[in-house]
Amino acid sequence: MSMEIQQKEVHSYGIKFYVMDEQKEVARAYLYLLTNDLHTEPFGFMEDVFVDESFRGKGYGTFLVENIIEEAKAKGCYKLICTSRYGKDKVHDLYEKLGFKKQGLEFRIDF
């Protein structure tokens, strides 16, 4: 059997959400809007959610994620996904509180 792989460029874009305290970025997260052939609407991918250690527990993460959820809805996304490492139980609890459900596993190759 002979198999030929073809390629077609698919465009996406991202939006950075961040919070400044004086001149320092203390919290950030990214929303990437991607498309595939399964849906006409895009899907959102939330990545790199970070809150500076001295600002944690003050609602910054919740505020960022809530804004990303609202933006994904406003952009017409049919779903919003994110990944998180093992051992981040407080983050996982926050995501579940905001409506995310655990589904599947993340697989990764670092280059």
Secondary structure, 3 states (H helix, E strand, C coil): CCCCCCCCCCCCEEEEEEEEECCEEEEEEEEEEECCCCCCCCEEEEEEEEECHHHCCCCHHHHHHHHHHHHHHHCCCCCEEECCCCCCHHHHHHHHHCCCCCCCCCCCCCC
